[in-house]
Amino acid sequence: MLINQVGPWPLVPTKIGRILIFVLVAGGVCFIALDHLFPFDTLERSISTVIVDRHQTPLRAFADKNGVWRYPARPGQVSSLYLQALLAYEDRWFYYHPGINPLAICRAFFQNLIHGRIVSGGSTLTMQTARIIDMGEQGNNPSPPGFFPRMGVKLRQMFRALQLEYHFTKDEILGLYLTHAPFGANIEGVRAACYTWLGKDANEMTRAEAALMAVLPQAPSRYRPDRHPDRAAKARDKVLDRMARFGLWTADQIKAAKQEPVVSFRFPTSMTAPLATRRLKTIYPDAKIINTFIDENLQMRMAELLRAYMERLPPKQSGAVLVVNHKTLEIEAYAGSADFFNSSRRGHVDMIQALRSPGSTLKPFIYDLSMDQGLIHSHSMLLDVPRYKKNYNPGNFTRGFSGPVTVTRALQDSLNLPAVQVLEAYGPGRFHDRLRNAGARFKFEGKPNLSMALGGVGTSLESLVTLYTAIGRGGIAGKPRLCPLEPVQERYLMSPGAAFIIREILSRPFPGRQGVGRLSGALSIAWKTGTSYGFRDAWAMGLKGDYTVGVWIGRPDGSPSPGQYGAITALPLLGQVMENLTAGTGTQEQPESVSKETVCWPSGLAASGIRDRAKGACAKKFDAWILNGQIPPTMTGETGLTAPLIRTFWVDSKGMRATPACGGIEKKTVVLWPWQAEPFIPARWRRAAVLPKDSPGCPGMAPLILPDIRIISVSDNSILTCQPGQTGSPTIPLRALGGRGERQWFLNQTPLMNTGGSAPFFMPMPVPGRYHLAVVDESGSFDQVCFSVIELNP
């Protein structure tokens, strides 16, 4: 043996040493070659798609193609007590051996030889993992009979175990075991097992539960807790005894653990947010774990609120609630139906995505876009009057008219005719395009038209929430996101000032509740309701703090629900939802572009700019929100026009209208109300009281006002009677004086017929009730009366 110059260590090994080195090198080369020829692909076994909430709590899992429930797991996701029990019972030297424990194999060999049967297998945790993954379903079956077949299986396990150790870290191997270990029935992996047999997450196990989960893969069918709780308890106690023998747990801890009963039933698979999870599974079919922004606790509260609320309603109705943090655009609760398992309510239909008529819920965007356009401010005068001689002539929900109203009142009371008036001025095509550009989803038959103001378009609850986020986000609409895989999509919809003003207008008390737009919290709540034609859809949209909430109630098949509408059906549920939200900061500061000004009616202009000599210019005053300092004049009600309501003329010494050529000595200016408002304003503000009479000495002057028309055959607030059993058909004569040209008669806004001249038209006597009768001529002059019909008792 040669001796190194600096020490006694051999430079050339002995013959035995050379043989050992040769064997190790040859073995290594053979292993690498075999590893290349027979790779260990751990991806061959599919993983259940697990959808988890924002705190990693499973919302729902979808079984793999073989119907196996398997949740991915890592050591950090399970209880440390379970890891202690597992390693102590299965493989104490797991972190030290290379996949095979020679001492354990030798011990098992001699034990089996002495007893004449298999007492111990000597398998490491790595070998068990290799067997489970490599052999699939065979890995859970007993070894084949015969020495050599069993030896072949064992050698294969050893080789695969070495491959695992070669390619993966110890924690990764442990994670594979935690994911794939069999736990009885179609359950694999400790996380799926804990949810199934314990009804809890794997990081919440007690010592007794940890011991049970550690031993269960040894004989999953024999130790199934729901079928054989006594056997499972005995096997668990064996693990506990070993923990005591190794001194890992104290005697008191072991004693307490043995007193815990073994659960004898199977917990159902989690089905939280079934429609949201189904949607994500469809979008991402190959994903193993889908993280969502849903908060499981909030989701369960919203689902229970919706389910309990729907018990008051007819059996075929359903509902939906969508809660979005508009600050982050994250969906925190997604209740797409009243009850997923209720067939009578068609709970399988996701009403958050379904296209329905939005009713009046688009009205706020008509007003805020028109504010940005400079057409209106918060207290501009709008006309809640019949739209005679118009292509689109809707009525109000209450079937009455309010006359001149502010934008604020028109929006808060959800009046139809003012919204149509503003949309007509802004343009339905442009309105449609702006909402689509902001992310709204619409379905149209034909071209955009004025019916959009009242829900004449198909859209979804998710689409509406997208638009309403703009009100809480300074005018930037954002598409709600279910999971981080979905990109952030933001689009401009309105200016920050318009968003602020609309939110201020919509922030008001809930019906039947005290406070200024609040429930029990300190933050104001902005809300808007809507009802589609025929009572098919009831809506309530709301904003509180950082949250935007949408509520829908109706029948999924689209059939009517008479008597159910937004204010009485959907709004109370919105209030309950808002009560359950912790709103965060959510305060909205007033933008610099917004100011307060006192404005006048009928002019619509600032009170500070009205001249005293303009008679009637400031008949009423309002404190209005003004955007960008723009104070537009009153709209006349004609398409796209603001008010030519200021009239200037000359008067003579008697105050009568005259030209300077025939006695006019003084110039006068008056501000008129729109002619459609005349029937709704006091007599002192009407044209007849404001405008002077024409001087008889100045013939041929152009008229300042159109000739009036007056109904003379039926007095206002009159009562008409009919006799029961009366023979013949009683009629009501309809006659009007004044006006010019052809006349159109309306009863409760329904056209009767056109007449001309002064000859009366006879209308059949209607059934007992209250009626509104109106007439309009070609010049636009009109008159209206109300009357009642009663039946006299014999």
ABEGO torsion letter per residue (X at the ends): XBBBAAEABBABBBAAAAAAAAAAAAAAAAAAAAAAABBBBAAABBBBBBBBBAAGBBABBBBBAAGBBBBBBBAAABBAAAAAAAAAAABAAAAABAGBBAAAAAAAAAAAAAAGBBABAGBBAAAAAAAAAAAEAAAABBBBBEAAAAAAAAAAAAAAAAAAAAABBAAAAAAAAAAABBAEEABBEAAAAAAAAAGBBAAABBAAAAAAAAAAAABAAAABAAABAAAAAAAAAAAAAAAAAAGABBAAAAAAAAABBBBABBBBBBABGAAAAAAAAAABAABABBBBABBAAAAAAAAAAAAAAAAABBAABBBBBBBBBAAAGBBABBBABABAABAAAGAABBAAABBBBAEAAAAAAAAAAAAAAGABBAABBBBBBBBBGBABBBBBAAGBBAEBBBAAAAAAAGBAAAAAAAAAAAEAAAAAAAAAAAGBBBBBBEBBBAAAAAGBBBBBAAAAAAAAAAAAAGGBBBBBBABAABBBBBBBABBAAAAAAAAAAABBBBBGBBEBGBBABABBBBBBBBBBBGGABBBBBBBBEABBBBBBBEBAAGBBBBGBBAAAAAAAAAAAAAAABBAEAGBBBBBAABBBBBBBOAAGBBAAABBAABBGABABBBBBBBBGGBBBBBBAGBBGBBBBABBBBBBBAAGBBBBAAAGBABBBBBBBBBAAAAAABBAAABAAAABBBBBAABBGBBBABBBBBBBAABBBGBBBBBBBGBBEBBBBBBBBBEEBEBBBBBBGGBBABBBBEABBBBBBBBBBEBBBBBBBBAAGBBBBBBBBBBBBBX
